[in-house]
Amino acid sequence: MQIANSRNSSIRKCAFCRNWYDPTNSAIRPKAPAVGFWEFDEHASNMCILKNIDKPGFASCPKFECKI
């Protein structure tokens, strides 16, 4: 698990993207949500709805939309 700051505009990790198909949000969990720190599983892999391919949680793309 890695830690990321959701308030940082350069987060752009697939694990935090609306287009990364993870309906239960099993790859992310709050660490200290009051200050914006979340853990994510960089080894989790799910389907990208936009590209129709499996992408790992640590990947990113220019069409990122934060889901938290």
PDB file of N, CA, C, O and CB in Angstrom:
ATOM      1  N   MET A   1       0.837  -1.180   0.000  1.00  0.00           N
ATOM      2  CA  MET A   1       0.000   0.000   0.000  1.00  0.00           C
ATOM      3  C   MET A   1       0.882   1.244   0.000  1.00  0.00           C
ATOM      4  O   MET A   1       1.881   1.308   0.716  1.00  0.00           O
ATOM      5  CB  MET A   1      -0.952  -0.002   1.213  1.00  0.00           C
ATOM      6  N   GLN A   2       0.510   2.210  -0.793  1.00  0.00           N
ATOM      7  CA  GLN A   2       1.190   3.498  -0.830  1.00  0.00           C
ATOM      8  C   GLN A   2       0.237   4.566  -0.307  1.00  0.00           C
ATOM      9  O   GLN A   2      -0.980   4.386  -0.313  1.00  0.00           O
ATOM     10  CB  GLN A   2       1.675   3.839  -2.271  1.00  0.00           C
ATOM     11  N   ILE A   3       0.802   5.668   0.139  1.00  0.00           N
ATOM     12  CA  ILE A   3      -0.005   6.775   0.650  1.00  0.00           C
ATOM     13  C   ILE A   3       0.033   7.914  -0.364  1.00  0.00           C
ATOM     14  O   ILE A   3       1.082   8.235  -0.922  1.00  0.00           O
ATOM     15  CB  ILE A   3       0.510   7.254   2.049  1.00  0.00           C
ATOM     16  N   ALA A   4      -1.128   8.515  -0.590  1.00  0.00           N
ATOM     17  CA  ALA A   4      -1.232   9.645  -1.512  1.00  0.00           C
ATOM     18  C   ALA A   4      -2.085  10.729  -0.862  1.00  0.00           C
ATOM     19  O   ALA A   4      -2.932  10.449  -0.013  1.00  0.00           O
ATOM     20  CB  ALA A   4      -1.840   9.202  -2.884  1.00  0.00           C
ATOM     21  N   ASN A   5      -1.845  11.963  -1.275  1.00  0.00           N
ATOM     22  CA  ASN A   5      -2.616  13.098  -0.772  1.00  0.00           C
ATOM     23  C   ASN A   5      -3.664  13.462  -1.810  1.00  0.00           C
ATOM     24  O   ASN A   5      -3.327  13.914  -2.905  1.00  0.00           O
ATOM     25  CB  ASN A   5      -1.693  14.318  -0.453  1.00  0.00           C
ATOM     26  N   SER A   6      -4.934  13.267  -1.471  1.00  0.00           N
ATOM     27  CA  SER A   6      -6.016  13.533  -2.416  1.00  0.00           C
ATOM     28  C   SER A   6      -6.201  15.018  -2.701  1.00  0.00           C
ATOM     29  O   SER A   6      -6.836  15.382  -3.691  1.00  0.00           O
ATOM     30  CB  SER A   6      -7.304  12.959  -1.890  1.00  0.00           C
ATOM     31  N   ARG A   7      -5.658  15.873  -1.853  1.00  0.00           N
ATOM     32  CA  ARG A   7      -5.780  17.319  -2.071  1.00  0.00           C
ATOM     33  C   ARG A   7      -4.708  17.861  -3.007  1.00  0.00           C
ATOM     34  O   ARG A   7      -4.746  19.030  -3.389  1.00  0.00           O
ATOM     35  CB  ARG A   7      -5.708  18.050  -0.747  1.00  0.00           C
ATOM     36  N   ASN A   8      -3.760  17.018  -3.373  1.00  0.00           N
ATOM     37  CA  ASN A   8      -2.712  17.407  -4.311  1.00  0.00           C
ATOM     38  C   ASN A   8      -3.265  17.241  -5.726  1.00  0.00           C
ATOM     39  O   ASN A   8      -3.724  16.155  -6.079  1.00  0.00           O
ATOM     40  CB  ASN A   8      -1.406  16.550  -4.103  1.00  0.00           C
ATOM     41  N   SER A   9      -3.231  18.270  -6.523  1.00  0.00           N
ATOM     42  CA  SER A   9      -3.815  18.216  -7.869  1.00  0.00           C
ATOM     43  C   SER A   9      -3.052  17.299  -8.815  1.00  0.00           C
ATOM     44  O   SER A   9      -3.569  16.966  -9.882  1.00  0.00           O
ATOM     45  CB  SER A   9      -3.870  19.601  -8.458  1.00  0.00           C
ATOM     46  N   SER A  10      -1.852  16.884  -8.463  1.00  0.00           N
ATOM     47  CA  SER A  10      -1.075  16.007  -9.335  1.00  0.00           C
ATOM     48  C   SER A  10      -1.189  14.540  -8.928  1.00  0.00           C
ATOM     49  O   SER A  10      -0.360  13.728  -9.338  1.00  0.00           O
ATOM     50  CB  SER A  10       0.381  16.428  -9.329  1.00  0.00           C
ATOM     51  N   ILE A  11      -2.200  14.179  -8.128  1.00  0.00           N
ATOM     52  CA  ILE A  11      -2.353  12.797  -7.670  1.00  0.00           C
ATOM     53  C   ILE A  11      -2.518  11.843  -8.858  1.00  0.00           C
ATOM     54  O   ILE A  11      -1.730  10.905  -8.981  1.00  0.00           O
ATOM     55  CB  ILE A  11      -3.564  12.678  -6.720  1.00  0.00           C
ATOM     56  N   ARG A  12      -3.479  12.035  -9.713  1.00  0.00           N
ATOM     57  CA  ARG A  12      -3.720  11.354 -10.977  1.00  0.00           C
ATOM     58  C   ARG A  12      -3.405   9.854 -11.011  1.00  0.00           C
ATOM     59  O   ARG A  12      -2.913   9.364 -12.027  1.00  0.00           O
ATOM     60  CB  ARG A  12      -2.936  12.016 -12.011  1.00  0.00           C
ATOM     61  N   LYS A  13      -3.671   9.127  -9.949  1.00  0.00           N
ATOM     62  CA  LYS A  13      -3.486   7.675  -9.918  1.00  0.00           C
ATOM     63  C   LYS A  13      -4.795   7.000 -10.299  1.00  0.00           C
ATOM     64  O   LYS A  13      -5.866   7.439  -9.877  1.00  0.00           O
ATOM     65  CB  LYS A  13      -3.007   7.198  -8.514  1.00  0.00           C
ATOM     66  N   CYS A  14      -4.718   5.945 -11.086  1.00  0.00           N
ATOM     67  CA  CYS A  14      -5.927   5.254 -11.527  1.00  0.00           C
ATOM     68  C   CYS A  14      -6.784   4.755 -10.370  1.00  0.00           C
ATOM     69  O   CYS A  14      -8.008   4.709 -10.494  1.00  0.00           O
ATOM     70  CB  CYS A  14      -5.557   4.097 -12.409  1.00  0.00           C
ATOM     71  N   ALA A  15      -6.180   4.386  -9.263  1.00  0.00           N
ATOM     72  CA  ALA A  15      -6.945   3.900  -8.117  1.00  0.00           C
ATOM     73  C   ALA A  15      -7.935   4.948  -7.605  1.00  0.00           C
ATOM     74  O   ALA A  15      -8.932   4.589  -6.978  1.00  0.00           O
ATOM     75  CB  ALA A  15      -6.000   3.490  -6.994  1.00  0.00           C
ATOM     76  N   PHE A  16      -7.685   6.228  -7.858  1.00  0.00           N
ATOM     77  CA  PHE A  16      -8.555   7.313  -7.406  1.00  0.00           C
ATOM     78  C   PHE A  16      -9.425   7.879  -8.528  1.00  0.00           C
ATOM     79  O   PHE A  16     -10.105   8.884  -8.322  1.00  0.00           O
ATOM     80  CB  PHE A  16      -7.720   8.421  -6.806  1.00  0.00           C
ATOM     81  N   CYS A  17      -9.421   7.268  -9.689  1.00  0.00           N
ATOM     82  CA  CYS A  17     -10.147   7.797 -10.855  1.00  0.00           C
ATOM     83  C   CYS A  17     -11.546   7.196 -10.971  1.00  0.00           C
ATOM     84  O   CYS A  17     -11.738   6.006 -10.720  1.00  0.00           O
ATOM     85  CB  CYS A  17      -9.358   7.522 -12.140  1.00  0.00           C
ATOM     86  N   ARG A  18     -12.511   8.015 -11.350  1.00  0.00           N
ATOM     87  CA  ARG A  18     -13.890   7.551 -11.567  1.00  0.00           C
ATOM     88  C   ARG A  18     -13.972   6.518 -12.685  1.00  0.00           C
ATOM     89  O   ARG A  18     -14.845   5.650 -12.661  1.00  0.00           O
ATOM     90  CB  ARG A  18     -14.799   8.735 -11.894  1.00  0.00           C
ATOM     91  N   ASN A  19     -13.090   6.600 -13.646  1.00  0.00           N
ATOM     92  CA  ASN A  19     -13.139   5.737 -14.822  1.00  0.00           C
ATOM     93  C   ASN A  19     -12.462   4.385 -14.613  1.00  0.00           C
ATOM     94  O   ASN A  19     -12.500   3.531 -15.498  1.00  0.00           O
ATOM     95  CB  ASN A  19     -12.501   6.436 -15.982  1.00  0.00           C
ATOM     96  N   TRP A  20     -11.853   4.187 -13.468  1.00  0.00           N
ATOM     97  CA  TRP A  20     -11.222   2.911 -13.123  1.00  0.00           C
ATOM     98  C   TRP A  20     -12.270   2.093 -12.414  1.00  0.00           C
ATOM     99  O   TRP A  20     -12.692   2.459 -11.318  1.00  0.00           O
ATOM    100  CB  TRP A  20      -9.934   3.099 -12.230  1.00  0.00           C
ATOM    101  N   TYR A  21     -12.707   0.991 -13.005  1.00  0.00           N
ATOM    102  CA  TYR A  21     -13.864   0.243 -12.506  1.00  0.00           C
ATOM    103  C   TYR A  21     -13.525  -0.495 -11.211  1.00  0.00           C
ATOM    104  O   TYR A  21     -12.941  -1.579 -11.226  1.00  0.00           O
ATOM    105  CB  TYR A  21     -14.354  -0.754 -13.568  1.00  0.00           C
ATOM    106  N   ASP A  22     -13.904   0.116 -10.102  1.00  0.00           N
ATOM    107  CA  ASP A  22     -13.753  -0.460  -8.763  1.00  0.00           C
ATOM    108  C   ASP A  22     -14.955   0.014  -7.948  1.00  0.00           C
ATOM    109  O   ASP A  22     -14.817   0.907  -7.112  1.00  0.00           O
ATOM    110  CB  ASP A  22     -12.373  -0.034  -8.082  1.00  0.00           C
ATOM    111  N   PRO A  23     -16.144  -0.578  -8.183  1.00  0.00           N
ATOM    112  CA  PRO A  23     -17.367  -0.073  -7.555  1.00  0.00           C
ATOM    113  C   PRO A  23     -17.369  -0.117  -6.025  1.00  0.00           C
ATOM    114  O   PRO A  23     -18.070   0.677  -5.400  1.00  0.00           O
ATOM    115  CB  PRO A  23     -18.527  -0.852  -8.057  1.00  0.00           C
ATOM    116  N   THR A  24     -16.611  -1.014  -5.411  1.00  0.00           N
ATOM    117  CA  THR A  24     -16.566  -1.090  -3.953  1.00  0.00           C
ATOM    118  C   THR A  24     -15.405  -0.307  -3.366  1.00  0.00           C
ATOM    119  O   THR A  24     -15.236  -0.273  -2.147  1.00  0.00           O
ATOM    120  CB  THR A  24     -16.476  -2.526  -3.516  1.00  0.00           C
ATOM    121  N   ASN A  25     -14.603   0.325  -4.218  1.00  0.00           N
ATOM    122  CA  ASN A  25     -13.422   1.087  -3.785  1.00  0.00           C
ATOM    123  C   ASN A  25     -12.507   0.244  -2.897  1.00  0.00           C
ATOM    124  O   ASN A  25     -11.994   0.723  -1.886  1.00  0.00           O
ATOM    125  CB  ASN A  25     -13.853   2.356  -3.032  1.00  0.00           C
ATOM    126  N   SER A  26     -12.313  -1.004  -3.282  1.00  0.00           N
ATOM    127  CA  SER A  26     -11.504  -1.923  -2.487  1.00  0.00           C
ATOM    128  C   SER A  26     -10.010  -1.624  -2.560  1.00  0.00           C
ATOM    129  O   SER A  26      -9.254  -2.105  -1.716  1.00  0.00           O
ATOM    130  CB  SER A  26     -11.753  -3.333  -2.936  1.00  0.00           C
ATOM    131  N   ALA A  27      -9.570  -0.856  -3.528  1.00  0.00           N
ATOM    132  CA  ALA A  27      -8.146  -0.557  -3.687  1.00  0.00           C
ATOM    133  C   ALA A  27      -7.718   0.690  -2.923  1.00  0.00           C
ATOM    134  O   ALA A  27      -6.526   0.988  -2.851  1.00  0.00           O
ATOM    135  CB  ALA A  27      -7.817  -0.387  -5.151  1.00  0.00           C
ATOM    136  N   ILE A  28      -8.673   1.424  -2.352  1.00  0.00           N
ATOM    137  CA  ILE A  28      -8.323   2.627  -1.589  1.00  0.00           C
ATOM    138  C   ILE A  28      -8.954   2.564  -0.205  1.00  0.00           C
ATOM    139  O   ILE A  28      -9.999   1.942  -0.016  1.00  0.00           O
ATOM    140  CB  ILE A  28      -8.782   3.907  -2.333  1.00  0.00           C
ATOM    141  N   ARG A  29      -8.313   3.209   0.755  1.00  0.00           N
ATOM    142  CA  ARG A  29      -8.892   3.336   2.096  1.00  0.00           C
ATOM    143  C   ARG A  29      -8.305   4.572   2.763  1.00  0.00           C
ATOM    144  O   ARG A  29      -7.156   4.934   2.512  1.00  0.00           O
ATOM    145  CB  ARG A  29      -8.622   2.056   2.957  1.00  0.00           C
ATOM    146  N   PRO A  30      -9.086   5.208   3.600  1.00  0.00           N
ATOM    147  CA  PRO A  30      -8.618   6.439   4.251  1.00  0.00           C
ATOM    148  C   PRO A  30      -7.529   6.160   5.278  1.00  0.00           C
ATOM    149  O   PRO A  30      -7.619   5.207   6.052  1.00  0.00           O
ATOM    150  CB  PRO A  30      -9.783   7.156   4.923  1.00  0.00           C
ATOM    151  N   LYS A  31      -6.520   6.987   5.275  1.00  0.00           N
ATOM    152  CA  LYS A  31      -5.455   6.931   6.283  1.00  0.00           C
ATOM    153  C   LYS A  31      -5.666   8.075   7.277  1.00  0.00           C
ATOM    154  O   LYS A  31      -5.722   7.858   8.488  1.00  0.00           O
ATOM    155  CB  LYS A  31      -4.033   7.022   5.614  1.00  0.00           C
ATOM    156  N   ALA A  32      -5.779   9.284   6.750  1.00  0.00           N
ATOM    157  CA  ALA A  32      -6.106  10.480   7.538  1.00  0.00           C
ATOM    158  C   ALA A  32      -6.915  11.391   6.613  1.00  0.00           C
ATOM    159  O   ALA A  32      -6.386  12.384   6.114  1.00  0.00           O
ATOM    160  CB  ALA A  32      -4.791  11.215   8.096  1.00  0.00           C
ATOM    161  N   PRO A  33      -8.193  11.065   6.377  1.00  0.00           N
ATOM    162  CA  PRO A  33      -8.988  11.800   5.389  1.00  0.00           C
ATOM    163  C   PRO A  33      -9.197  13.273   5.707  1.00  0.00           C
ATOM    164  O   PRO A  33      -9.438  14.068   4.799  1.00  0.00           O
ATOM    165  CB  PRO A  33     -10.312  11.153   5.249  1.00  0.00           C
ATOM    166  N   ALA A  34      -9.110  13.649   6.959  1.00  0.00           N
ATOM    167  CA  ALA A  34      -9.290  15.059   7.323  1.00  0.00           C
ATOM    168  C   ALA A  34      -8.216  15.944   6.705  1.00  0.00           C
ATOM    169  O   ALA A  34      -8.463  17.114   6.412  1.00  0.00           O
ATOM    170  CB  ALA A  34      -9.278  15.218   8.839  1.00  0.00           C
ATOM    171  N   VAL A  35      -7.035  15.391   6.510  1.00  0.00           N
ATOM    172  CA  VAL A  35      -5.942  16.151   5.884  1.00  0.00           C
ATOM    173  C   VAL A  35      -5.664  15.668   4.464  1.00  0.00           C
ATOM    174  O   VAL A  35      -4.749  16.174   3.814  1.00  0.00           O
ATOM    175  CB  VAL A  35      -4.667  16.041   6.727  1.00  0.00           C
ATOM    176  N   GLY A  36      -6.438  14.693   3.970  1.00  0.00           N
ATOM    177  CA  GLY A  36      -6.348  14.263   2.585  1.00  0.00           C
ATOM    178  C   GLY A  36      -5.463  13.068   2.311  1.00  0.00           C
ATOM    179  O   GLY A  36      -5.175  12.795   1.146  1.00  0.00           O
ATOM    180  N   PHE A  37      -5.012  12.336   3.328  1.00  0.00           N
ATOM    181  CA  PHE A  37      -4.142  11.190   3.091  1.00  0.00           C
ATOM    182  C   PHE A  37      -4.950   9.905   2.957  1.00  0.00           C
ATOM    183  O   PHE A  37      -5.766   9.571   3.816  1.00  0.00           O
ATOM    184  CB  PHE A  37      -3.123  11.053   4.221  1.00  0.00           C
ATOM    185  N   TRP A  38      -4.705   9.196   1.863  1.00  0.00           N
ATOM    186  CA  TRP A  38      -5.369   7.936   1.563  1.00  0.00           C
ATOM    187  C   TRP A  38      -4.318   6.910   1.180  1.00  0.00           C
ATOM    188  O   TRP A  38      -3.279   7.256   0.618  1.00  0.00           O
ATOM    189  CB  TRP A  38      -6.417   8.106   0.431  1.00  0.00           C
ATOM    190  N   GLU A  39      -4.590   5.645   1.487  1.00  0.00           N
ATOM    191  CA  GLU A  39      -3.742   4.540   1.047  1.00  0.00           C
ATOM    192  C   GLU A  39      -4.368   3.945  -0.202  1.00  0.00           C
ATOM    193  O   GLU A  39      -5.591   3.917  -0.343  1.00  0.00           O
ATOM    194  CB  GLU A  39      -3.572   3.457   2.170  1.00  0.00           C
ATOM    195  N   PHE A  40      -3.522   3.469  -1.106  1.00  0.00           N
ATOM    196  CA  PHE A  40      -4.045   2.764  -2.268  1.00  0.00           C
ATOM    197  C   PHE A  40      -3.151   1.581  -2.589  1.00  0.00           C
ATOM    198  O   PHE A  40      -1.948   1.602  -2.328  1.00  0.00           O
ATOM    199  CB  PHE A  40      -4.155   3.707  -3.482  1.00  0.00           C
ATOM    200  N   ASP A  41      -3.751   0.560  -3.153  1.00  0.00           N
ATOM    201  CA  ASP A  41      -3.020  -0.647  -3.531  1.00  0.00           C
ATOM    202  C   ASP A  41      -2.496  -0.461  -4.951  1.00  0.00           C
ATOM    203  O   ASP A  41      -3.258  -0.500  -5.917  1.00  0.00           O
ATOM    204  CB  ASP A  41      -3.928  -1.923  -3.427  1.00  0.00           C
ATOM    205  N   GLU A  42      -1.196  -0.261  -5.061  1.00  0.00           N
ATOM    206  CA  GLU A  42      -0.600  -0.013  -6.371  1.00  0.00           C
ATOM    207  C   GLU A  42      -0.564  -1.269  -7.241  1.00  0.00           C
ATOM    208  O   GLU A  42      -0.333  -1.177  -8.447  1.00  0.00           O
ATOM    209  CB  GLU A  42       0.805   0.533  -6.204  1.00  0.00           C
ATOM    210  N   HIS A  43      -0.789  -2.439  -6.644  1.00  0.00           N
ATOM    211  CA  HIS A  43      -0.762  -3.694  -7.399  1.00  0.00           C
ATOM    212  C   HIS A  43      -2.141  -4.139  -7.863  1.00  0.00           C
ATOM    213  O   HIS A  43      -2.249  -5.081  -8.648  1.00  0.00           O
ATOM    214  CB  HIS A  43      -0.145  -4.779  -6.562  1.00  0.00           C
ATOM    215  N   ALA A  44      -3.185  -3.489  -7.399  1.00  0.00           N
ATOM    216  CA  ALA A  44      -4.542  -3.821  -7.835  1.00  0.00           C
ATOM    217  C   ALA A  44      -4.696  -3.435  -9.297  1.00  0.00           C
ATOM    218  O   ALA A  44      -4.150  -2.426  -9.742  1.00  0.00           O
ATOM    219  CB  ALA A  44      -5.611  -3.102  -6.957  1.00  0.00           C
ATOM    220  N   SER A  45      -5.433  -4.234 -10.032  1.00  0.00           N
ATOM    221  CA  SER A  45      -5.629  -3.971 -11.451  1.00  0.00           C
ATOM    222  C   SER A  45      -7.115  -4.093 -11.779  1.00  0.00           C
ATOM    223  O   SER A  45      -7.755  -5.088 -11.439  1.00  0.00           O
ATOM    224  CB  SER A  45      -4.786  -4.946 -12.321  1.00  0.00           C
ATOM    225  N   ASN A  46      -7.651  -3.077 -12.438  1.00  0.00           N
ATOM    226  CA  ASN A  46      -9.058  -3.067 -12.845  1.00  0.00           C
ATOM    227  C   ASN A  46      -9.185  -2.462 -14.232  1.00  0.00           C
ATOM    228  O   ASN A  46      -8.238  -1.896 -14.779  1.00  0.00           O
ATOM    229  CB  ASN A  46      -9.924  -2.283 -11.831  1.00  0.00           C
ATOM    230  N   MET A  47     -10.371  -2.597 -14.778  1.00  0.00           N
ATOM    231  CA  MET A  47     -10.654  -2.108 -16.124  1.00  0.00           C
ATOM    232  C   MET A  47     -10.819  -0.594 -16.151  1.00  0.00           C
ATOM    233  O   MET A  47     -11.528  -0.021 -15.325  1.00  0.00           O
ATOM    234  CB  MET A  47     -11.906  -2.774 -16.672  1.00  0.00           C
ATOM    235  N   CYS A  48     -10.164   0.038 -17.099  1.00  0.00           N
ATOM    236  CA  CYS A  48     -10.370   1.461 -17.354  1.00  0.00           C
ATOM    237  C   CYS A  48     -11.557   1.564 -18.311  1.00  0.00           C
ATOM    238  O   CYS A  48     -11.517   1.022 -19.416  1.00  0.00           O
ATOM    239  CB  CYS A  48      -9.067   2.152 -17.954  1.00  0.00           C
ATOM    240  N   ILE A  49     -12.589   2.246 -17.893  1.00  0.00           N
ATOM    241  CA  ILE A  49     -13.805   2.352 -18.699  1.00  0.00           C
ATOM    242  C   ILE A  49     -13.553   3.112 -19.999  1.00  0.00           C
ATOM    243  O   ILE A  49     -14.179   2.815 -21.017  1.00  0.00           O
ATOM    244  CB  ILE A  49     -14.909   3.041 -17.899  1.00  0.00           C
ATOM    245  N   LEU A  50     -12.657   4.075 -19.980  1.00  0.00           N
ATOM    246  CA  LEU A  50     -12.371   4.865 -21.175  1.00  0.00           C
ATOM    247  C   LEU A  50     -11.533   4.112 -22.209  1.00  0.00           C
ATOM    248  O   LEU A  50     -11.760   4.244 -23.411  1.00  0.00           O
ATOM    249  CB  LEU A  50     -11.661   6.132 -20.783  1.00  0.00           C
ATOM    250  N   LYS A  51     -10.565   3.323 -21.739  1.00  0.00           N
ATOM    251  CA  LYS A  51      -9.630   2.655 -22.648  1.00  0.00           C
ATOM    252  C   LYS A  51      -9.926   1.173 -22.853  1.00  0.00           C
ATOM    253  O   LYS A  51      -9.339   0.538 -23.728  1.00  0.00           O
ATOM    254  CB  LYS A  51      -8.233   2.809 -22.133  1.00  0.00           C
ATOM    255  N   ASN A  52     -10.840   0.616 -22.043  1.00  0.00           N
ATOM    256  CA  ASN A  52     -11.220  -0.794 -22.128  1.00  0.00           C
ATOM    257  C   ASN A  52     -10.036  -1.751 -21.994  1.00  0.00           C
ATOM    258  O   ASN A  52      -9.961  -2.760 -22.696  1.00  0.00           O
ATOM    259  CB  ASN A  52     -11.918  -1.049 -23.433  1.00  0.00           C
ATOM    260  N   ILE A  53      -9.117  -1.427 -21.090  1.00  0.00           N
ATOM    261  CA  ILE A  53      -7.994  -2.309 -20.782  1.00  0.00           C
ATOM    262  C   ILE A  53      -7.788  -2.327 -19.272  1.00  0.00           C
ATOM    263  O   ILE A  53      -8.174  -1.391 -18.572  1.00  0.00           O
ATOM    264  CB  ILE A  53      -6.696  -1.849 -21.516  1.00  0.00           C
ATOM    265  N   ASP A  54      -7.176  -3.404 -18.776  1.00  0.00           N
ATOM    266  CA  ASP A  54      -6.834  -3.455 -17.359  1.00  0.00           C
ATOM    267  C   ASP A  54      -5.651  -2.536 -17.098  1.00  0.00           C
ATOM    268  O   ASP A  54      -4.648  -2.578 -17.810  1.00  0.00           O
ATOM    269  CB  ASP A  54      -6.512  -4.906 -16.913  1.00  0.00           C
ATOM    270  N   LYS A  55      -5.780  -1.708 -16.073  1.00  0.00           N
ATOM    271  CA  LYS A  55      -4.701  -0.798 -15.693  1.00  0.00           C
ATOM    272  C   LYS A  55      -4.413  -0.972 -14.207  1.00  0.00           C
ATOM    273  O   LYS A  55      -5.339  -1.157 -13.417  1.00  0.00           O
ATOM    274  CB  LYS A  55      -5.071   0.683 -16.018  1.00  0.00           C
ATOM    275  N   PRO A  56      -3.142  -0.915 -13.815  1.00  0.00           N
ATOM    276  CA  PRO A  56      -2.800  -1.015 -12.394  1.00  0.00           C
ATOM    277  C   PRO A  56      -3.155   0.264 -11.650  1.00  0.00           C
ATOM    278  O   PRO A  56      -3.319   1.320 -12.262  1.00  0.00           O
ATOM    279  CB  PRO A  56      -1.310  -1.320 -12.223  1.00  0.00           C
ATOM    280  N   GLY A  57      -3.273   0.171 -10.346  1.00  0.00           N
ATOM    281  CA  GLY A  57      -3.664   1.308  -9.518  1.00  0.00           C
ATOM    282  C   GLY A  57      -2.693   2.467  -9.541  1.00  0.00           C
ATOM    283  O   GLY A  57      -3.098   3.603  -9.296  1.00  0.00           O
ATOM    284  N   PHE A  58      -1.415   2.220  -9.830  1.00  0.00           N
ATOM    285  CA  PHE A  58      -0.424   3.284  -9.835  1.00  0.00           C
ATOM    286  C   PHE A  58      -0.347   4.029 -11.163  1.00  0.00           C
ATOM    287  O   PHE A  58       0.311   5.066 -11.246  1.00  0.00           O
ATOM    288  CB  PHE A  58       0.919   2.720  -9.503  1.00  0.00           C
ATOM    289  N   ALA A  59      -1.003   3.523 -12.195  1.00  0.00           N
ATOM    290  CA  ALA A  59      -0.955   4.166 -13.516  1.00  0.00           C
ATOM    291  C   ALA A  59      -1.749   5.474 -13.492  1.00  0.00           C
ATOM    292  O   ALA A  59      -2.485   5.754 -12.546  1.00  0.00           O
ATOM    293  CB  ALA A  59      -1.515   3.213 -14.613  1.00  0.00           C
ATOM    294  N   SER A  60      -1.584   6.261 -14.546  1.00  0.00           N
ATOM    295  CA  SER A  60      -2.313   7.523 -14.652  1.00  0.00           C
ATOM    296  C   SER A  60      -2.615   7.824 -16.110  1.00  0.00           C
ATOM    297  O   SER A  60      -2.072   7.186 -17.012  1.00  0.00           O
ATOM    298  CB  SER A  60      -1.511   8.678 -14.018  1.00  0.00           C
ATOM    299  N   CYS A  61      -3.493   8.810 -16.336  1.00  0.00           N
ATOM    300  CA  CYS A  61      -3.796   9.242 -17.695  1.00  0.00           C
ATOM    301  C   CYS A  61      -4.263  10.693 -17.669  1.00  0.00           C
ATOM    302  O   CYS A  61      -4.595  11.208 -16.601  1.00  0.00           O
ATOM    303  CB  CYS A  61      -4.870   8.328 -18.343  1.00  0.00           C
ATOM    304  N   PRO A  62      -4.296  11.358 -18.813  1.00  0.00           N
ATOM    305  CA  PRO A  62      -4.688  12.776 -18.838  1.00  0.00           C
ATOM    306  C   PRO A  62      -6.182  13.007 -18.613  1.00  0.00           C
ATOM    307  O   PRO A  62      -6.588  14.149 -18.400  1.00  0.00           O
ATOM    308  CB  PRO A  62      -4.293  13.384 -20.156  1.00  0.00           C
ATOM    309  N   LYS A  63      -7.012  11.967 -18.653  1.00  0.00           N
ATOM    310  CA  LYS A  63      -8.458  12.129 -18.459  1.00  0.00           C
ATOM    311  C   LYS A  63      -8.886  11.759 -17.048  1.00  0.00           C
ATOM    312  O   LYS A  63     -10.009  11.301 -16.838  1.00  0.00           O
ATOM    313  CB  LYS A  63      -9.224  11.281 -19.464  1.00  0.00           C
ATOM    314  N   PHE A  64      -8.003  11.955 -16.085  1.00  0.00           N
ATOM    315  CA  PHE A  64      -8.254  11.626 -14.689  1.00  0.00           C
ATOM    316  C   PHE A  64      -9.387  12.468 -14.115  1.00  0.00           C
ATOM    317  O   PHE A  64      -9.433  13.680 -14.321  1.00  0.00           O
ATOM    318  CB  PHE A  64      -6.989  11.820 -13.866  1.00  0.00           C
ATOM    319  N   GLU A  65     -10.310  11.812 -13.385  1.00  0.00           N
ATOM    320  CA  GLU A  65     -11.388  12.473 -12.633  1.00  0.00           C
ATOM    321  C   GLU A  65     -11.399  11.865 -11.248  1.00  0.00           C
ATOM    322  O   GLU A  65     -11.659  10.670 -11.108  1.00  0.00           O
ATOM    323  CB  GLU A  65     -12.793  12.311 -13.340  1.00  0.00           C
ATOM    324  N   CYS A  66     -11.129  12.639 -10.236  1.00  0.00           N
ATOM    325  CA  CYS A  66     -11.039  12.133  -8.864  1.00  0.00           C
ATOM    326  C   CYS A  66     -12.400  11.679  -8.351  1.00  0.00           C
ATOM    327  O   CYS A  66     -13.388  12.398  -8.501  1.00  0.00           O
ATOM    328  CB  CYS A  66     -10.462  13.206  -7.935  1.00  0.00           C
ATOM    329  N   LYS A  67     -12.462  10.486  -7.744  1.00  0.00           N
ATOM    330  CA  LYS A  67     -13.731   9.974  -7.235  1.00  0.00           C
ATOM    331  C   LYS A  67     -13.916  10.199  -5.742  1.00  0.00           C
ATOM    332  O   LYS A  67     -14.966   9.854  -5.199  1.00  0.00           O
ATOM    333  CB  LYS A  67     -13.841   8.512  -7.532  1.00  0.00           C
ATOM    334  N   ILE A  68     -12.918  10.771  -5.061  1.00  0.00           N
ATOM    335  CA  ILE A  68     -13.094  11.027  -3.636  1.00  0.00           C
ATOM    336  C   ILE A  68     -13.169  12.516  -3.347  1.00  0.00           C
ATOM    337  O   ILE A  68     -13.317  12.914  -2.192  1.00  0.00           O
ATOM    338  CB  ILE A  68     -11.960  10.401  -2.841  1.00  0.00           C
TER     339      ILE A  68
END
